[in-house]
C-alpha cells in the first residue's frame, strides 16, 4: 500500500499506538567476572541441567507488541528460543520469503498476508498442518469459515488466520446534523449515499471546501473498486476460480457509478487528486481533519480516529450497497496468517509458537503492550479522557472472546459498539484470498489500473475493465497451467 496521509495500514496502527519503544542502552563498562561457584558438598545432588534450547526463526514484525508475544512465549516455553526477524512489506507477497524457501533457508514460522495465500500454497511454499491441528485437538469451527476456506487447499490445511480486518464505513455525526441528516443513521444504499453526498458537500467544482464523499479516499488502498463491485453483486471469478469476471455488468456499473460521483460531486479526478495529495506524508487524513464527511475505509482506523477529540464520528462494517442489494450484508475481509516453512526441521517448536501467537495468551501479551503504547500516546498528545486501544478481531474464537471481554468492554460506548459489530462481521465477511485466487497480485494491479483509467476519463469503464479482464485472465490461465503441469 502506498503512503499518504497515505500512510500504510501498519504505519497508521503504529501512529495510533504511539510507538515509542526505545531499546535500553547497554552499560559501557566491562562487567566484573562472575564469582566462582561454591564447591558441591559431599553427597549433595548435582543441580539439574538447564533444558537444551531449540532455536526457531520467526519472520513477523519486530515492534513492541510482537516482541511482547515472543517474550511471553519464551517464558512459557523456556526450551524454545525465538529469533524474531522483520518480515518487510508482504501485503501482496514478498520475494524475500519465496526466495528464502526456494533456497531451503526459509523461516520456521512466517506471517503471511491472505491476499496471495492460494498463489503461495499452490507453489508449495507452506507446510501442511493437518497432522498437528488434529493431533492437538484444534477445531476448524473455532475459526470463521471464510478464513478456514482460504487456509485450505485441495482439502489440506496450510496455516492459521491471525486477525480478520474488514472494510468499515465512517461518517461525521456533526456534519450529518448540520445537513439535517440523522447522525445515528448512515446511508443504507448508493441512492442515499449520493443524496447524502449532495447535502454534505460545501462548495462545488474546483472550490469544494468539504467533500461529502470521495469514492477513492483513501488513495493508499488500491482495491477500492472491489468493495463497490461487491456492493453491486460483483464476483472476481467463477466458482472454480478459472474465469475472470472483471468485465461483467456488476463491475462495469460500479465503476460507472464511481466515475459519476467523481464528476458530479467531487470536481473530477484532477480536483480529487490535488486535494488528497496535500495530505501526503502527514499523520492526519481528510476525514480526521473533517474535510470529508463519509469514507469507505478500514476497521484499523477505529482507534486512530478516536485520537481526534473534536471528531464526532461513527462507523459500521455494513457497507451501503447498490439498491439491488439493499438490506444485504456486504463486506470483504483480509489480514494476516501464520504458516510453517515446508522445509522446517523444527516442526513441533514452530507449531507451538504458531498456536501461542494466534491463541489467547499471545494476543493478551500483544494487547497489553498495545494498551500501554496507547496510554503513552494519549499522554504525549495531552488528549482528553481515557486512552483508546481497539485491536482488530482475532480469527480464533477463544481469542476473539478474550479480546472482547478483556479489552472491548473497557472502551467507550461508541468504540465498543463498533468493535463488537466488527467482531461479528469477521464471521460473515468474504475473504480476500478467496477473491484473489491463483492470480491475486494481478487482480489487485488490474483493479487499480481500471479504476484510474475510468475516473480520469482515459477510458470508459467498460473498456477499462475489458482490458483488466484480459490481463487477469491471462494470469489465471498461466497459474492453472503451471499448477496442473506440476511446475
C-alpha positions as CSV (number, residue, x, y, z in Angstrom):
1,X,0.0,0.0,0.0
2,X,1.3,3.5,-0.8
3,X,1.9,6.1,1.8
4,X,-0.3,9.0,2.4
5,X,-1.7,10.7,4.5
6,X,-1.4,7.8,2.7
7,X,0.2,6.1,5.5
8,X,0.1,2.3,5.3
9,X,-2.1,0.2,7.5
10,X,0.9,-0.7,9.7
11,X,2.0,2.9,9.9
12,X,-1.5,4.1,11.0
13,X,-1.5,1.3,13.6
14,X,1.9,2.4,14.9
15,X,1.0,6.1,14.9
16,X,-2.3,5.4,16.8
17,X,-0.5,3.2,19.3
18,X,2.2,5.9,19.7
19,X,5.1,3.6,19.1
20,X,7.9,4.8,21.2
21,X,9.6,1.6,22.3
22,X,13.3,2.7,22.5
23,X,15.7,-0.1,23.3
24,X,17.5,0.3,26.6
25,X,21.2,1.3,26.3
26,X,23.7,-1.2,27.4
27,X,26.3,-0.3,30.0
28,X,29.7,0.9,28.7
29,X,31.8,-0.8,31.4
30,X,33.1,-4.3,31.2
31,X,31.3,-6.4,33.7
32,X,33.3,-8.0,36.6
33,X,34.0,-11.7,36.4
34,X,31.3,-13.8,38.0
35,X,32.3,-15.3,41.3
36,X,33.3,-19.0,41.3
37,X,30.5,-21.4,42.1
38,X,30.6,-22.9,45.6
39,X,32.0,-26.4,45.8
40,X,29.4,-29.1,45.9
41,X,29.0,-30.6,49.3
42,X,29.7,-34.4,49.6
43,X,26.6,-36.4,48.9
44,X,24.7,-33.3,47.6
45,X,22.8,-33.9,44.4
46,X,24.1,-32.0,41.4
47,X,21.8,-29.2,40.1
48,X,19.6,-30.1,37.2
49,X,21.0,-29.1,33.9
50,X,19.1,-26.4,32.0
51,X,17.0,-27.8,29.3
52,X,18.6,-27.7,25.8
53,X,17.1,-24.9,23.7
54,X,15.8,-25.3,20.2
55,X,16.1,-22.1,18.2
56,X,13.4,-21.2,15.7
57,X,13.3,-18.3,13.3
58,X,10.1,-16.2,13.1
59,X,9.5,-13.7,10.3
60,X,6.9,-11.2,11.6
61,X,7.3,-7.6,12.5
62,X,9.6,-6.5,15.2
63,X,7.7,-3.8,17.1
64,X,6.9,-3.7,20.8
65,X,3.8,-5.8,20.5
66,X,5.5,-8.6,18.6
67,X,8.4,-8.6,20.9
68,X,6.0,-8.9,23.8
69,X,4.5,-12.0,22.3
70,X,8.0,-13.6,21.8
71,X,9.0,-12.7,25.4
72,X,5.9,-14.2,27.0
73,X,6.2,-17.3,24.7
74,X,9.8,-17.9,25.8
75,X,8.7,-17.7,29.4
76,X,6.1,-20.3,28.8
77,X,8.4,-22.5,26.7
78,X,12.0,-22.0,28.1
79,X,13.3,-24.8,25.9
80,X,12.5,-22.8,22.7
81,X,14.4,-19.6,21.7
82,X,12.8,-17.4,19.1
83,X,14.8,-15.3,16.7
84,X,12.4,-12.6,15.5
85,X,13.2,-11.0,12.1
86,X,11.4,-8.2,10.3
87,X,9.2,-9.7,7.5
88,X,9.0,-6.5,5.5
89,X,6.3,-5.5,3.1
90,X,4.2,-8.6,2.2
91,X,0.7,-7.5,1.5
92,X,0.8,-8.9,-2.0
93,X,3.6,-11.4,-1.5
94,X,7.3,-10.9,-0.9
95,X,10.3,-12.1,-2.9
96,X,12.2,-12.3,0.4
97,X,10.1,-15.2,1.6
98,X,9.7,-17.0,-1.7
99,X,13.5,-16.7,-2.4
100,X,14.4,-18.0,1.0
101,X,12.1,-21.0,0.9
102,X,13.2,-21.9,-2.6
103,X,16.8,-21.9,-1.3
104,X,15.9,-24.1,1.7
105,X,16.6,-21.2,4.1
106,X,13.1,-20.0,4.9
107,X,12.0,-19.1,8.5
108,X,10.4,-21.8,10.6
109,X,7.4,-19.6,11.1
110,X,6.2,-16.7,8.9
111,X,3.5,-14.1,9.0
112,X,1.8,-14.0,5.6
113,X,-1.0,-11.9,4.1
114,X,-4.0,-13.8,2.8
115,X,-4.3,-11.8,-0.5
116,X,-1.9,-14.2,-2.1
117,X,-2.3,-17.3,0.1
118,X,-3.6,-19.5,-2.7
119,X,-0.8,-18.3,-5.1
120,X,1.8,-19.3,-2.5
121,X,0.2,-22.6,-1.2
122,X,-0.1,-23.9,-4.8
123,X,3.6,-23.3,-5.2
124,X,4.3,-25.5,-2.2
125,X,5.6,-22.6,-0.1
126,X,3.8,-23.6,3.1
127,X,3.8,-26.8,5.2
128,X,0.6,-28.7,5.6
129,X,-0.5,-28.6,9.3
130,X,-3.5,-31.0,9.3
131,X,-1.5,-33.6,11.3
132,X,-0.6,-31.1,14.0
133,X,-4.0,-29.4,14.1
134,X,-5.8,-32.7,14.6
135,X,-3.2,-34.2,17.0
136,X,-3.7,-31.2,19.4
137,X,-7.4,-31.2,19.2
138,X,-8.0,-27.9,17.5
139,X,-11.3,-27.4,15.8
140,X,-12.0,-25.7,12.4
141,X,-15.3,-24.5,13.7
142,X,-13.4,-22.2,16.1
143,X,-12.4,-20.1,13.1
144,X,-14.5,-18.1,10.7
145,X,-15.5,-20.4,7.8
146,X,-14.3,-17.9,5.1
147,X,-10.8,-17.8,6.7
148,X,-10.5,-21.6,7.0
149,X,-11.7,-21.9,3.4
150,X,-8.7,-19.9,2.2
151,X,-6.3,-21.7,4.6
152,X,-7.3,-25.0,3.0
153,X,-6.2,-26.1,-0.5
154,X,-7.3,-29.4,-2.0
155,X,-8.7,-30.5,1.4
156,X,-5.5,-29.8,3.3
157,X,-4.9,-27.1,5.9
158,X,-1.8,-24.9,5.4
159,X,-2.0,-22.2,8.1
160,X,-4.0,-20.5,10.7
161,X,-5.5,-17.0,10.4
162,X,-4.3,-14.4,12.9
163,X,-6.8,-11.5,12.6
164,X,-9.7,-10.5,10.4
165,X,-9.6,-7.0,9.1
166,X,-12.8,-5.6,7.4
167,X,-13.7,-2.5,5.4
168,X,-15.5,0.0,7.5
169,X,-17.9,2.9,6.6
170,X,-17.4,6.0,8.7
171,X,-19.4,9.2,8.9
172,X,-19.1,12.5,10.6
173,X,-22.0,12.9,13.0
174,X,-21.7,16.7,13.4
175,X,-21.7,17.1,9.6
176,X,-24.9,15.0,9.4
177,X,-26.6,17.2,12.0
178,X,-25.6,20.3,10.1
179,X,-27.1,18.9,6.9
180,X,-30.3,17.9,8.5
181,X,-29.5,14.2,8.5
182,X,-29.9,11.7,11.3
183,X,-26.4,11.5,12.9
184,X,-27.1,7.9,14.1
185,X,-28.0,6.5,10.7
186,X,-25.6,6.0,7.8
187,X,-26.8,5.8,4.2
188,X,-28.4,2.4,3.5
189,X,-27.6,2.2,-0.2
190,X,-26.0,4.0,-3.1
191,X,-29.1,6.1,-3.7
192,X,-28.9,7.5,-0.2
193,X,-25.1,7.8,-0.3
194,X,-25.4,10.0,-3.4
195,X,-28.2,12.1,-1.8
196,X,-26.2,12.5,1.5
197,X,-23.1,13.5,-0.5
198,X,-25.0,16.3,-2.2
199,X,-26.3,17.6,1.1
200,X,-22.9,17.3,2.8
201,X,-20.8,19.0,0.1
202,X,-19.7,22.5,0.7
203,X,-18.7,24.4,-2.5
204,X,-18.6,23.0,-5.9
205,X,-16.3,22.4,-8.9
206,X,-12.7,23.2,-8.0
207,X,-13.7,25.2,-5.0
208,X,-15.1,22.4,-2.8
209,X,-14.3,23.2,0.9
210,X,-15.7,19.9,2.2
211,X,-16.4,16.7,0.4
212,X,-19.4,14.7,1.3
213,X,-17.8,11.5,-0.1
214,X,-14.9,10.6,-2.3
215,X,-15.0,7.0,-3.6
216,X,-11.2,6.9,-4.0
217,X,-10.4,8.1,-0.5
218,X,-8.1,6.9,1.0
219,X,-5.7,6.7,-2.0
220,X,-3.5,4.2,-0.2
221,X,-6.0,1.4,-0.7
222,X,-5.5,0.1,-4.3
223,X,-8.6,-2.1,-4.1
224,X,-11.4,0.4,-3.7
225,X,-13.1,-0.9,-6.9
226,X,-13.5,-4.3,-5.2
227,X,-15.8,-3.1,-2.4
228,X,-18.0,-1.1,-4.8
229,X,-18.2,-4.1,-7.2
230,X,-19.2,-6.4,-4.3
231,X,-21.8,-3.8,-3.3
232,X,-23.3,-4.4,-6.7
233,X,-23.1,-8.2,-6.6
234,X,-19.8,-8.5,-8.5
235,X,-17.6,-11.6,-8.3
236,X,-13.9,-11.6,-9.3
237,X,-14.0,-15.1,-10.8
238,X,-16.3,-18.0,-11.4
239,X,-16.8,-20.7,-8.7
240,X,-13.8,-22.7,-9.9
241,X,-11.5,-19.7,-9.9
242,X,-10.6,-20.1,-13.5
243,X,-12.6,-17.4,-15.4
244,X,-12.1,-13.7,-14.7
245,X,-15.4,-11.8,-14.3
246,X,-14.0,-8.3,-14.2
247,X,-15.8,-7.2,-17.4
248,X,-19.3,-8.3,-16.2
249,X,-22.1,-5.8,-15.7
250,X,-21.8,-5.5,-11.8
251,X,-18.2,-4.4,-12.2
252,X,-18.9,-2.0,-15.1
253,X,-21.9,-0.5,-13.3
254,X,-19.9,0.0,-10.1
255,X,-17.1,1.7,-11.9
256,X,-19.6,3.9,-13.9
257,X,-21.3,4.9,-10.6
258,X,-17.9,5.8,-9.0
259,X,-16.9,7.9,-12.0
260,X,-20.3,9.7,-11.9
261,X,-19.7,10.6,-8.2
262,X,-16.2,11.9,-9.0
263,X,-17.5,14.1,-11.8
264,X,-20.8,15.3,-10.3
265,X,-19.8,15.8,-6.6
266,X,-16.0,15.9,-6.3
267,X,-14.9,18.2,-9.1
268,X,-13.4,15.4,-11.2
269,X,-10.3,13.3,-10.9
270,X,-7.9,16.2,-11.1
271,X,-9.5,18.1,-8.2
272,X,-9.6,15.0,-6.0
273,X,-6.0,14.1,-6.8
274,X,-4.8,17.6,-5.9
275,X,-6.8,17.6,-2.7
276,X,-5.6,14.3,-1.5
277,X,-2.0,14.9,-2.5
278,X,-2.0,17.7,0.1
279,X,-2.1,15.1,2.9
280,X,0.9,13.0,1.6
281,X,3.2,12.0,4.4
282,X,1.1,13.6,7.2
283,X,-0.2,11.9,10.3
284,X,-3.7,13.0,9.7
285,X,-6.1,12.4,6.8
286,X,-9.0,14.3,5.3
287,X,-11.6,12.6,7.5
288,X,-9.8,13.3,10.7
289,X,-9.4,17.0,9.7
290,X,-13.2,16.9,8.9
291,X,-12.7,17.8,5.2
292,X,-14.6,14.6,4.2
293,X,-17.9,13.7,5.8
294,X,-18.1,10.0,4.8
295,X,-15.5,7.4,3.9
296,X,-15.2,3.8,3.0
297,X,-12.1,2.8,4.8
298,X,-10.9,0.0,7.2
299,X,-11.5,-1.2,10.7
300,X,-8.0,-0.4,11.8
301,X,-9.0,3.3,11.8
302,X,-11.4,2.9,14.7
303,X,-8.7,3.6,17.3
304,X,-6.9,6.1,15.1
305,X,-9.9,8.4,14.7
306,X,-10.6,8.2,18.4
307,X,-7.4,10.2,18.9
308,X,-9.1,13.3,17.5
309,X,-11.3,14.7,20.3
310,X,-13.0,17.2,18.0
311,X,-14.1,14.5,15.6
312,X,-17.6,13.3,16.4
313,X,-17.8,10.2,14.2
314,X,-19.4,6.8,14.0
315,X,-18.9,3.7,11.8
316,X,-20.3,0.3,10.7
317,X,-19.0,-2.7,8.9
318,X,-22.3,-2.8,6.9
319,X,-21.3,-1.2,3.7
320,X,-24.0,0.7,1.7
321,X,-24.7,-1.4,-1.4
322,X,-26.4,-0.6,-4.7
323,X,-30.2,-0.5,-4.5
324,X,-30.3,-4.1,-5.9
325,X,-28.6,-5.4,-2.8
326,X,-30.1,-3.0,-0.2
327,X,-30.5,-4.7,3.1
328,X,-27.9,-7.3,2.5
329,X,-24.7,-7.7,4.5
330,X,-21.8,-6.8,2.2
331,X,-18.1,-6.6,3.1
332,X,-14.8,-8.3,2.5
333,X,-12.1,-9.2,5.0
334,X,-8.4,-9.7,4.8
335,X,-5.4,-9.8,7.1
336,X,-2.5,-12.0,8.1
337,X,-2.0,-15.6,8.9
338,X,0.8,-17.8,10.3
339,X,2.4,-20.6,8.3
340,X,5.3,-23.0,8.7
341,X,8.1,-23.4,6.2
342,X,7.7,-26.6,4.2
343,X,11.4,-27.4,4.9
344,X,11.5,-26.7,8.6
345,X,13.3,-29.2,10.8
346,X,11.8,-27.7,13.9
347,X,8.2,-28.6,13.3
348,X,7.0,-29.1,16.9
349,X,8.6,-25.9,18.3
350,X,7.4,-23.9,15.3
351,X,3.9,-25.2,15.7
352,X,4.0,-24.3,19.4
353,X,4.8,-20.7,18.6
354,X,2.1,-20.6,15.9
355,X,-0.5,-21.8,18.3
356,X,0.6,-19.4,21.0
357,X,0.6,-16.4,18.7
358,X,-3.0,-17.0,17.5
359,X,-4.2,-18.1,20.9
360,X,-5.4,-16.0,23.9
361,X,-2.0,-15.9,25.6
362,X,-0.2,-14.4,22.6
363,X,-2.9,-11.9,21.9
364,X,-3.1,-10.9,25.5
365,X,0.6,-10.2,25.6
366,X,0.3,-8.1,22.4
367,X,-2.8,-6.2,23.5
368,X,-1.3,-5.4,26.9
369,X,1.6,-3.7,25.3
370,X,-0.7,-2.1,22.8
371,X,-2.7,-0.6,25.6
372,X,0.4,0.8,27.2
373,X,1.5,2.4,24.0
374,X,-1.9,3.9,23.6
375,X,-1.6,5.4,27.1
376,X,1.8,6.9,26.2
377,X,0.3,8.3,23.0
378,X,-2.6,9.9,24.9
379,X,-0.2,11.4,27.5
380,X,2.2,12.7,24.9
381,X,-0.6,14.4,22.9
382,X,-2.4,15.5,26.0
383,X,-5.7,14.0,24.8
384,X,-8.8,14.2,27.0
385,X,-10.4,11.1,28.5
386,X,-9.1,7.6,28.8
387,X,-6.8,6.1,26.1
388,X,-8.5,4.0,23.5
389,X,-7.0,0.8,22.2
390,X,-9.2,-1.0,19.6
391,X,-7.4,-4.1,18.1
392,X,-8.8,-5.8,15.1
393,X,-10.8,-9.0,16.0
394,X,-8.7,-12.2,16.3
395,X,-9.7,-15.0,14.0
396,X,-9.6,-17.8,16.6
397,X,-12.9,-17.8,18.6
398,X,-11.5,-18.3,22.1
399,X,-9.0,-15.4,21.5
400,X,-11.7,-13.2,20.0
401,X,-13.9,-13.8,23.1
402,X,-10.9,-12.9,25.3
403,X,-10.3,-9.6,23.5
404,X,-14.0,-8.7,23.6
405,X,-14.2,-9.5,27.3
406,X,-10.9,-8.0,28.5
407,X,-10.4,-5.1,26.1
408,X,-13.5,-4.1,24.1
409,X,-15.6,-3.9,27.3
410,X,-13.3,-1.2,28.6
411,X,-13.8,1.0,25.5
412,X,-16.2,4.0,25.4
413,X,-19.7,3.1,24.2
414,X,-19.0,4.3,20.6
415,X,-15.8,2.4,20.1
416,X,-17.1,-0.6,21.9
417,X,-20.2,-0.8,19.6
418,X,-18.0,-0.5,16.5
419,X,-15.6,-3.2,17.7
420,X,-18.3,-5.6,18.6
421,X,-20.0,-5.1,15.3
422,X,-16.6,-5.6,13.6
423,X,-16.1,-8.9,15.5
424,X,-19.5,-10.1,14.3
425,X,-18.6,-9.1,10.7
426,X,-15.5,-11.3,11.0
427,X,-17.8,-14.3,10.9
428,X,-19.6,-13.4,7.6
429,X,-17.4,-11.1,5.5
430,X,-16.0,-12.6,2.3
431,X,-12.3,-13.5,2.4
432,X,-9.8,-11.7,0.2
433,X,-7.8,-14.9,-0.5
434,X,-10.9,-16.5,-2.0
435,X,-11.5,-13.3,-4.1
436,X,-7.9,-13.3,-5.2
437,X,-7.5,-17.0,-6.1
438,X,-4.4,-18.1,-8.0
439,X,-3.7,-14.6,-9.6
440,X,-4.3,-12.3,-6.7
441,X,-1.4,-10.0,-7.4
442,X,-2.5,-9.4,-11.0
443,X,-6.1,-8.9,-9.9
444,X,-5.2,-6.1,-7.5
445,X,-3.0,-4.5,-10.1
446,X,-5.7,-4.6,-12.7
447,X,-8.4,-3.3,-10.4
448,X,-6.3,-0.3,-9.6
449,X,-5.4,0.4,-13.2
450,X,-9.0,0.1,-14.4
451,X,-10.1,2.5,-11.6
452,X,-7.7,5.2,-12.6
453,X,-8.3,4.9,-16.3
454,X,-12.0,5.3,-15.8
455,X,-12.2,8.1,-13.2
456,X,-9.6,10.1,-15.1
457,X,-11.5,9.5,-18.4
458,X,-8.6,8.0,-20.1
459,X,-11.1,5.2,-20.9
460,X,-14.7,4.4,-20.3
461,X,-15.5,1.9,-17.5
462,X,-16.4,-1.0,-19.8
463,X,-13.3,-0.7,-22.0
464,X,-11.0,-0.3,-18.9
465,X,-12.5,-3.4,-17.4
466,X,-12.3,-5.4,-20.6
467,X,-8.5,-4.7,-20.7
468,X,-8.3,-5.6,-17.0
469,X,-10.2,-8.9,-17.6
470,X,-7.9,-9.8,-20.4
471,X,-4.8,-9.4,-18.3
472,X,-6.3,-11.0,-15.3
473,X,-7.5,-14.0,-17.4
474,X,-4.0,-14.4,-18.9
475,X,-2.5,-14.6,-15.4
476,X,-5.2,-17.1,-14.3
477,X,-4.6,-19.3,-17.3
478,X,-0.8,-19.3,-16.7
479,X,-1.3,-20.1,-13.0
480,X,-3.6,-23.0,-13.6
481,X,-1.5,-24.4,-16.4
482,X,1.6,-24.3,-14.2
483,X,-0.3,-25.9,-11.3
484,X,-1.7,-28.7,-13.4
485,X,1.6,-29.4,-15.2
486,X,3.3,-29.8,-11.8
487,X,5.5,-26.8,-12.5
